[in-house]
Amino acid sequence: MTSDAFAHLPYRPCVGVVLMHPDGRVFAGRRADMATPAWQMPQGGIDKGETPVEAALRELREETGVGAAHVTVLGETADWLPYDLPPEVLPYRGKYRGQTQKWVLMRLDAGDGVIDLAHEDVEFSDWRWMSGAELLALIVPFKRPIYKAVLSEFGLL
């Protein structure tokens, strides 16, 4: 794909979930589909007709088993945050140059026992609570600026 063609591809609208433990650490999952350890927060596409919060609650349930009754929605990023995917994975699903994300901050109000990685989509093979700084050190480099902006905006760095 030429750089000009790439520049004209749209961004896929997505949501990301910052699931916060009451002590301020955040949920990080190890991607199940990567041989090299890659940690990230839950995220996914927005279905037609969904608001960002609705999509975030759906993605959280699908990827972690945590339902709406187990969390309190605390806020969302002021702006949509876009990022380009690296050349080795382009174009994403044949039609996107990257993603633009709205991030939703949620606090887990239930115990860790509600987390079930095999609930629906097996997105993660492992999980743990991390500080914002720990997560930034482990996230894939092309997502680091977005994670830094999100964690900063939510006061988690």
Secondary structure as GFF3:
##gff-version 3
##sequence-region A 1 157
A	DSSP	alpha_helix	3	7	.	.	.	ID=ss1
A	DSSP	beta_strand	11	20	.	.	.	ID=ss2
A	DSSP	beta_strand	26	31	.	.	.	ID=ss3
A	DSSP	beta_strand	39	40	.	.	.	ID=ss4
A	DSSP	beta_strand	43	45	.	.	.	ID=ss5
A	DSSP	alpha_helix	52	64	.	.	.	ID=ss6
A	DSSP	three_ten_helix	68	70	.	.	.	ID=ss7
A	DSSP	beta_strand	71	76	.	.	.	ID=ss8
A	DSSP	beta_strand	81	84	.	.	.	ID=ss9
A	DSSP	three_ten_helix	87	89	.	.	.	ID=ss10
A	DSSP	beta_strand	98	108	.	.	.	ID=ss11
A	DSSP	three_ten_helix	112	114	.	.	.	ID=ss12
A	DSSP	beta_strand	124	130	.	.	.	ID=ss13
A	DSSP	alpha_helix	132	138	.	.	.	ID=ss14
A	DSSP	three_ten_helix	141	143	.	.	.	ID=ss15
A	DSSP	alpha_helix	144	153	.	.	.	ID=ss16
###
